Amino acid sequence: MKIYNIFYFATIISIFSIPSFSFAQDNNVRIKFNGFGDLMAGLPFGTPANKQDNALFKKYNDNEYPYDVRRGLMVHGIDLLNTVFLNDNVKIQTEVNIEGSRNKTGGDMEFEVDRCYIDYTITANFGIQGGLIFTPIGYINRALYSRAWLSNSAHIYQAVENKSGLIQSHFVGVAAYGTIYETEGKAITYIIGAGMPRPSSPTDQPFNSDQLGYQFTSLLELHTTGEENETRFGLSGYTSQIHTFNVNNYGDVIDITSATAQPIVLQETGFNPYLVRKGKKIDILFEYNYVLMNNLNNTNQTTTNLNCISAEIALNKKILNRRFAPYIRYDYIALPENGGPYYGLRNIGNNQLTKVYSPDFNVLICGIAYDIFSYNRIKLEYLHHFDGPFITDGIFFQTAFGF
């Protein structure tokens, strides 16, 4: 057994064992249940933004059309969050997502486990989590992942969409978090995580405990609050060693158990700054992901890169004493040529691995979000794609709810 696997195993066992002594005789258990979901109607129109990309998508992607751009009604499903407070210091949280297909007609509902972890608050300024958690990078992945109820826009941020596999949104491991400095209105917080690496295919669920490799993440955030505003400025990064196989071209299928399969080791290094400001009149969100992927099996040390930008500005108005927010958003994703050695890999079962075409993303979105009730936000938005296989234009309506 590799030394880092022994470290993970011992660390997780110790974290899960610590709180058992604290709540063994505690009968003051509390349970909190939350959920959220949405219903969306779409009307895309126009022609593909890039006809060549559209032809590649139709030939080499495993979906009928890109995510969330289909015509008609879409029920994305419902997300259920259960939190058990064992005592004042220990909680166990599970989150499951029951969702419909967003990239084809019909199909079965899918069941996904988004989070399953135990959290132990050791002191007021220090705690540890262990299990399946959101990868502690950036702001969007930790606060807005698939949460239509909390987002202004009706569309998920593609950079952290787990079905695209660009940025690993979840990982299995441990994370320590705390506060370095705190004074009135200001705090500097951190998160340090260590866990299992990304799977051999970027869209696989990261549950495989015998996967070789590792992942380390770190995040540092300055959080300031005023009378009517809140600002978060953060820097985060990660490195992960990925063990997978070489698939040269779109549509190729390899048997990973055959003698001709070419195993490769990739070193992924990501850098992720972000800025979030929530004020009385205006909200601002900016996040950037830059990822280097280094093929360690290549004698020439071939390196590819991924760039993802998400930026949004929303105005905070009131209608009938309810938040009314016009917004404009821009998303940009540039993948390496041919998807690089990792993006686009898909596990199709029976020890077979293939590569699908993963498109770039370049879209401008503008719309209006209105909180009818505290638990119901409706949105009307228009989007325009500048590139990729997507239909150029679309109008979408969404009603998102949460409790």
Secondary structure, 3 states (H helix, E strand, C coil): CCHHHHHHHHHHHHHHHHHHHHHCCCCCCEEEEEEEEEEEEEEEEEEECCHHHHHHHHHHCCCCCCCCCCCEEEEEEEEEEEEEECCCCEEEEEEEEEECCCCCCCCCCEEEEEEEEEEEEEECCEEEEEEEEECCCCCHHHHCCCCCCCCCCCCCCHHHCCCCCCCCCEEEEEEEEEEEEEECCEEEEEEEEEECCCCCCCCCCCCCCCCCCEEEEEEEEEEEECCCCEEEEEEEEEEEEEEEECCCCCCCEEECCCCCCCEEEEEEEEEEEEEEEECCCEEEEEEEEEEEEEECCCCCCCEEEEEEEEEEEEECEEECCEEEEEEEEEEEEECCHHHCCCCCEEEEECCEEEECCCCCEEEEEEEEEEEEECCEEEEEEEEEECCCCCEEEEEEEEEEEEC
